[in-house]
Amino acid sequence: MKRIVLLIATNLAIMLVLGISASLLGVNRFLTANGLNLGALLVFAGLMGFGGAFISLLISKPMAKWSTGARVIKQASNATEAWLLATVASQAQRAGIAMPEVAVYDGEPNAFATGASKNASLVAVSTGLLSSMTQDEVEAVLAHEVAHIANGDMVTLTLIQGVVNTFVIFLARVVAYAVDSLLRKDEESSAPGIAYTVTAIVCDILFGILASIIVAWFSRQREYRADRGAARIMGTPRPMIDALARLGGFAPGALPKNMAASGIAGGGVMSLFSSHPSCEDRIAALQRA
């Protein structure tokens, strides 16, 4: 539940900051100078929607390191770190991507991949995962994260987020203009009042939460694909199935903000908002493949 709320909150926070900044800069007055300019509003919504999504993508890797306390392995200090570096390097070569940064962080069993591009990515695993799984299972989890990177999932989900953000901003301001028009006492003035700003912020939040359901659905489909990618990288689906079965018995570690959609642990109670299918569904999909 915590990681789902943080994922939604990150995107909403960026969009609200951009929206308030635009209001302070007088964008609202420009859009409504002669009635609501739908063409200009759509352009504005697109710039804001994709801008917010790409800002989130660009800061994803430094935010991941900061929020998890992940330590990037620059030079192996023990056998486990040496194995992690060698395993990710081999998998990255098989997947046709540049070697990602590899990091370890303290926490419950989980892992994630993030980064702005295939060739500037990060794979991180928790100490809980390393201590609770067999080597084959950890290798499968790493292959799953490498598959996320090779599939371009971070960029794909950013583009999807940009599209839904655009519609959220557009529809929120159409509704805000309609409400403001109904409440406006000065019929000769077309400048938006406080009702416009308040309604736009409320609609940004409400529509943003609804839009997160769409993004979460796409994220779940990418999880199935990454599972299949892990099976291809390893040459067999068995280790991935075993890893998912073991994870199904764990309390999944909470991931910070931008990393939830690229983590390994299964979804929670709020299935519509979950970035991951259940471990049971993922195992069944691998067995059918």
C-alpha positions in Angstrom: 0.0 0.0 0.0 2.8 2.4 1.0 4.7 2.0 -2.3 1.5 2.5 -4.4 0.6 5.7 -2.5 4.2 7.0 -3.0 4.2 6.2 -6.7 0.9 8.1 -7.2 2.1 11.0 -4.9 5.3 11.6 -6.9 3.6 12.2 -10.2 0.8 14.3 -8.6 3.3 16.4 -6.7 5.3 17.2 -9.8 2.1 18.1 -11.7 0.7 20.3 -8.9 4.0 22.2 -8.7 4.0 22.8 -12.4 0.3 23.7 -12.4 0.7 26.2 -9.6 3.8 27.7 -11.2 1.9 28.1 -14.5 -1.0 29.9 -12.6 1.4 32.3 -10.9 3.0 33.1 -14.3 -0.4 34.1 -15.7 -1.0 31.1 -18.0 -4.7 30.9 -16.9 -5.4 34.4 -18.0 -3.8 33.7 -21.4 -5.9 30.6 -21.9 -9.1 32.3 -21.0 -8.5 35.8 -22.5 -11.3 35.3 -25.1 -13.1 32.3 -23.6 -11.3 29.0 -23.1 -8.8 28.5 -26.0 -9.0 24.7 -26.4 -6.2 24.5 -28.9 -3.8 26.5 -26.7 -4.9 24.5 -23.7 -4.1 21.2 -25.4 -0.6 22.4 -26.3 -0.2 23.6 -22.7 -1.5 20.3 -21.3 0.9 18.3 -23.5 3.9 20.4 -22.5 3.0 20.1 -18.8 2.0 16.4 -19.0 5.1 15.2 -20.8 7.3 17.6 -19.0 6.3 16.3 -15.6 6.7 12.7 -16.7 10.1 13.3 -18.1 11.3 15.3 -15.1 10.3 12.2 -13.0 12.3 9.9 -15.4 15.4 12.1 -15.4 15.6 12.2 -11.6 14.7 8.6 -11.1 18.2 7.2 -10.7 19.6 9.8 -8.3 16.3 9.7 -6.3 16.6 5.9 -6.2 20.0 6.0 -4.7 19.1 8.8 -2.2 15.7 7.4 -1.0 16.9 3.8 -0.5 20.4 4.5 0.6 21.6 2.2 -2.1 25.3 1.8 -2.3 26.6 1.4 -5.9 29.3 -1.3 -6.2 32.2 0.4 -7.9 34.7 -2.3 -6.9 33.7 -5.6 -5.4 34.7 -5.9 -1.7 33.5 -9.5 -1.2 32.5 -12.6 -3.1 28.8 -11.7 -3.2 29.5 -8.3 -4.8 31.9 -9.9 -7.3 29.2 -12.4 -8.2 26.5 -9.6 -8.6 28.7 -7.6 -10.9 29.7 -10.6 -13.0 26.1 -11.8 -13.3 24.6 -8.5 -14.3 27.4 -7.9 -16.8 26.7 -11.3 -18.4 23.0 -10.7 -18.5 23.4 -7.2 -19.9 25.5 -8.6 -22.7 23.0 -11.3 -23.5 20.2 -8.6 -23.5 22.2 -6.3 -25.7 22.4 -3.3 -23.3 25.3 -1.4 -21.7 26.4 -2.6 -18.2 24.0 -1.0 -15.6 25.2 0.3 -12.3 24.7 -2.3 -9.6 23.7 -1.4 -6.1 22.8 -3.0 -2.8 20.4 -1.5 -0.2 19.2 -2.6 3.2 15.6 -3.7 3.3 13.0 -6.4 2.9 13.3 -8.8 -0.1 12.9 -6.7 -3.3 14.8 -5.3 -6.2 14.3 -2.6 -8.8 15.6 -1.2 -12.1 15.6 2.5 -13.0 17.3 5.1 -15.1 16.6 7.5 -18.0 17.8 5.2 -20.8 18.9 1.6 -21.5 22.6 2.7 -21.4 22.3 4.8 -18.2 20.5 2.5 -15.8 20.7 1.1 -12.3 19.9 -2.4 -11.0 19.5 -2.6 -7.2 18.8 -5.5 -4.9 18.1 -5.5 -1.2 20.1 -7.3 1.5 16.9 -9.1 2.4 16.6 -10.6 -1.0 20.2 -11.7 -1.1 20.0 -13.4 2.3 16.6 -15.1 1.6 17.0 -16.6 -1.9 19.1 -19.2 -3.5 21.7 -18.0 -6.0 19.6 -19.2 -9.0 16.6 -17.3 -7.7 18.6 -14.1 -7.2 20.0 -14.5 -10.7 16.4 -14.8 -12.0 15.4 -11.6 -10.2 18.4 -9.8 -11.7 17.5 -11.1 -15.1 14.0 -9.7 -14.6 15.4 -6.2 -13.9 17.8 -6.4 -16.8 14.8 -7.4 -19.0 13.0 -4.3 -17.8 15.9 -2.2 -19.0 16.3 -4.0 -22.3 12.5 -3.6 -22.9 12.8 0.1 -22.3 10.1 -0.1 -19.7 11.1 3.1 -17.9 10.8 5.2 -21.0 7.6 3.4 -22.1 5.8 4.0 -18.8 7.0 7.6 -18.9 5.4 8.1 -22.3 2.2 6.5 -21.1 2.3 8.7 -18.0 2.8 11.7 -20.2 -0.3 10.9 -22.3 -2.5 10.4 -19.3 -1.1 13.5 -17.6 -2.0 15.5 -20.7 -5.6 14.4 -20.6 -5.8 15.0 -16.8 -4.5 18.6 -17.2 -6.8 19.3 -20.2 -10.0 17.9 -18.7 -9.3 19.4 -15.2 -9.1 22.9 -16.8 -12.2 22.4 -18.9 -14.1 21.5 -15.8 -12.5 24.3 -13.9 -13.5 26.9 -16.5 -17.1 25.6 -16.5 -17.3 25.8 -12.7 -15.7 29.3 -12.7 -18.1 30.5 -15.4 -21.1 29.3 -13.4 -20.0 31.0 -10.3 -18.6 34.2 -11.8 -20.6 37.3 -10.9 -18.9 39.7 -13.2 -20.3 38.7 -16.6 -18.1 41.1 -18.5 -14.9 39.7 -17.2 -13.4 36.6 -18.8 -10.4 36.4 -16.4 -10.5 33.2 -14.3 -11.4 33.6 -10.6 -10.4 31.7 -7.5 -12.9 29.0 -8.4 -11.0 28.2 -11.5 -7.7 27.7 -9.6 -9.3 25.7 -6.7 -11.3 23.5 -9.1 -8.3 22.8 -11.3 -6.2 21.7 -8.4 -9.0 19.4 -7.0 -9.6 17.9 -10.5 -5.8 17.5 -11.0 -5.7 15.3 -7.9 -9.0 13.4 -8.6 -8.3 12.8 -12.3 -4.7 12.0 -11.5 -5.7 9.3 -9.1 -8.0 7.8 -11.7 -5.3 8.1 -14.4 -3.0 6.1 -12.2 -5.2 3.1 -12.7 -4.4 3.2 -16.4 -0.7 3.5 -15.8 -0.8 0.7 -13.3 -2.5 -1.6 -15.8 0.2 -1.0 -18.4 2.8 -1.5 -15.6 1.3 -5.0 -14.9 1.6 -5.9 -18.5 5.3 -4.9 -18.5 5.9 -7.2 -15.5 4.6 -10.2 -17.5 6.9 -9.3 -20.3 9.9 -8.8 -18.0 9.2 -12.3 -16.5 9.4 -13.8 -20.0 12.5 -11.8 -20.7 14.1 -13.2 -17.6 13.3 -16.7 -18.7 14.9 -16.1 -22.1 18.0 -14.6 -20.5 18.4 -17.6 -18.3 17.3 -20.2 -20.8 14.6 -21.6 -18.6 11.6 -20.2 -16.7 12.2 -22.4 -13.7 14.4 -20.0 -11.6 11.9 -17.1 -12.2 9.0 -19.3 -11.1 10.9 -20.4 -8.0 11.8 -16.8 -7.2 8.2 -15.6 -7.5 7.0 -18.5 -5.4 9.4 -17.6 -2.7 8.5 -13.9 -3.0 4.8 -14.8 -2.6 5.5 -15.9 0.9 7.3 -12.7 1.9 6.0 -9.3 3.0 7.3 -7.4 0.0 9.7 -4.5 0.8 8.3 -1.1 0.2 9.9 0.7 -2.7 10.4 4.4 -2.9 8.4 6.7 -5.2 9.7 6.2 -8.7 10.9 2.6 -8.3 7.7 0.8 -7.5 6.8 0.2 -11.2 10.1 -1.5 -11.9 10.4 -3.6 -8.7 10.0 -7.3 -8.4 7.6 -7.9 -5.6 3.9 -8.6 -6.3 0.9 -6.4 -6.1 -1.2 -5.5 -3.0 -4.8 -5.3 -1.9 -5.7 -2.4 -4.2 -5.3 -4.4 -7.3 -6.5 -1.6 -9.7 -3.7 0.6 -8.4 -1.1 -2.1 -8.1 2.0 -1.8 -10.4 2.5 -5.6 -10.3 0.2 -8.6 -10.8 0.1 -11.2 -8.0 3.0 -13.7 -7.8 0.4 -16.4 -8.5 -0.7 -14.8 -11.7 2.8 -14.3 -12.9 3.8 -17.9 -12.2 0.7 -19.1 -14.1 1.6 -16.9 -17.1 5.2 -18.3 -17.1 3.9 -21.8 -16.9 1.6 -21.2 -19.9 4.4 -19.6 -22.0 
